[in-house]
Amino acid sequence: MTLRPLPWCRLAMAAITLSLRPSLSLAQDTQSQTPDVDAPADATKDPRIDPVTFRQHAVWPQDRLFDHLHMNLELDIPDINSPNLTGLETLTLTPIGQTRTTLSLDCKGPVVSRVSVQGAPATFHQDAGKLLIDLPSPASPGQNIDVTIAYTLDFSKNRGEGLTWSRAIEGSKSETRANVQIHAQGEAELNSKWFPCHDFPNDRLTTELSVTVADGYEVVSNGHLESKQPQPDGRVKWHWVQDKPHTYYLVTVAIAKFGIVDVGGPNTARPGLPMPVYVPKGDEKNVPDVFGYTPDMIAFFEKRFHQPYAWDKYAQVMVRDFAAGGMENTSCTLLTENTSSPADKGDRDDLVSHELAHQWFGDLVTCNSWEHIWLNEGWASYCEALWNEYKGGHLGDKPSDARSRDLYMRTVLGFLRQQRARNHGDLPNQAPIVSNRYNNPDSTFTKTDDPYAKGAVILHMLRERLGDDAFFTGVANYLEKYKFKTVQTDDFRRCLEAASGQSLERFFAEWLYRSGMPRVTVEFAWDDASKTLKVDARQTQEINYLNPAYAFVLPIYLKFEDGSSKWVEVAMDAKSASASFKLDSKPTQETVDPNVEVFAGYDTKKDLSMWLHEAADGVTYAAKLDAVEHLAWAGDNRAAAVLANLASDTNQLDTLRNAAQGAASTNRVIASIKSAAQRTLAMLESTTRIAAR
């Protein structure tokens, strides 16, 4: 799922003081704390424990007392202009573990009128969002039973949860917007608001959905369209079948007077797969630019992950009043309505590729519980970077290996910076990515230790650590082994370990099972007499008994006047570390972690000349951008020249050129302030000398 994006705001410079540290770049954290090893905290203030009852704050997976095998759901909407329906649901189940006499289902919206089991009437009770059914006769493991539930549903008050009924927009020129629309949203535990189910992701089943609705409306759901039949009363019955198992939260439906454009076809990169795009009528002309790369994306992901696309179609559906940016329902992604508004080709690829990637990571393989949601969202976010990497090298106006790497690094660096700006957490105050400490399942998507951004950077770190061959082999094995199953974080780890031979338990413990991130101050010192470069690194984030120093290897890229280069490393498993390196000459570049191999924020102390060289000729996009942002605060004519050259270099990505242009403006302001300060200081000194006479 893609959360609805918030508007980005630019911070205005309210005041600039002469106390600005010249070594501070915009990319680094300014809120570092001095390490302090604390005594154990008062247990009554531990957010993991209720201070009164001392009960642990944690959410555990629901029991799976029955294996849900199949759902046949029939919805009857007598009047599309009224948010009411009747439902008839038949669940095919088999008990797990032992003979069962009762069945419990989540049922937060439907009002149940009758229940039968194997055709025999069953007593039932609804309370606190649960439907409790007494089985007429005990059911044993291996015995399939059919449970049929009749209900009514008023969804007039639902907004973004379960079924949403959207009013017609009076006066709209689009037939779609001028008529009522209905759509579903099931993640996290919201589908039980429109049909009874086991509303937790630790079970999978096949489903079919029938909807009887007014003629003239399109109905789209999971899987393939089995039939579309006119009814005696003039309405139409649509029957969709999803014959490969998925989880309940991925069941969906959308009903509207859509315009439909198929971006697939025999001459695309992925022939043979229907790719209908459902848009408000009038937006059909925008589809090729917004969604035109969909076949290329599917073909690329299939090849990259060695796993064919698993579903009958790939539909992308624009819906009104959508609560998120996108939702990856199996074979049927829903997107906010304005996604199909005019755009240049590829401008919305991040959203489109993110939701598509979920068809592998989230749908084909699904997290077993919400604490492991990063396996869905971290992967979908990382696939934005993978797609940009592929597109930069194969598609567009100027494909090249350099552009491929720059686009990839730009995406990864964007995720890192999101976390670097806001993630100042520590245990136990902030829950890590993988944690069952949450108030409701929706909050697992929005916590500070972001499963989207941080999850994507961690996957990038794993790729850098293991290398492409081992990393993508492990990923392919993971998808193959667990397809149509549910997974936990350790399942993914074991697949990577088997492919690489590396033990990754410490890595996963460091980056997934603890919150926050390291903040590292790095200082360089050159001794010309001994031709030795000394590197001092110090972790400055909160360090205490629950938050030990992080363990990682800090990579440093060195470049020399003759154009040669060298990599050195500083190993850290304590709050500080030092290393010395014998070199033939003093480096002209000393770049800390230019490939973003460590999820960290850096405060790098080095000469201005180093920043000038790195901005002009940095080894990676990340290195150049970091140098550009540092030079913004230099207030130096040399920096102005380097930034001006970079801003006009059409071989650079637009984002880097724009950053250089902005940095040049800031550099001029700083230079002006410095000049004014120097004049003021000179006047004061002159006045002091005159007064002294």
Buried (B, 14 or more C-beta within 10 A) or exposed (E): BBBEEEEEEEEEEEEBEEEEEBBBBBBBBEEBEEBEEEEEEEEEEBEBBEEEEEEEBEBEBBEBBBBBBBBBBBBBBEEBEEBBBBBBBBBBBBBBEEEBEEBBBBBBBBEBEEBBBBEEEBEBEBEEBBBBBEBBEEBEEEEEBBBBBBBBBBBEEBEEBBBBBBEBBEEBEBBBBBBBBBBBBBBBBBBBBBBBBBBBBBBBBBBBBBBBBBEEBBBBBBBBBBEEEEEEEEBBBBBBBBBBBBBBBBBBBBBBBBBBBBBBEEEBBBEEBBBBBBBBBBBBEBBEBBBBBBBBBBBBBBEBBEBEBBBBBBBBBBBBBBBBBBBBBBBBBBBBBEBBEEBEBBEBBBBBBBBBBBBBBBBBBBBBBBBBBBBBBBBBBBBBBBBBBBBBBEBBEEEEEEBBBBBBBBBBBBBBBBBBEEBBBBBBBBBBBBBBBBEEBBEBBEBBBBBBBBBBBBBBBBBBBBEEEBBBBBBBBBBBBBBEEBBBBBBBBBBBBBBBEBEBEEBBEBBBBBBBBBBBBBBBEBEEEEEEBBBBBBBBBBBBEBBBBBBBEBBBBBBBEEEEBEEBEBEBEEBBBEBBBEBEEBBBBBBBBBBBBBBBBBBBEBBBEBBBBBBBBBBBBBBBBBBBBBBBBBBBEBBBEBBBEBBEEEEBBEBBBEBBBBBBEBBBBBBEBBEEEEEEEEEEEEEEEEEEE
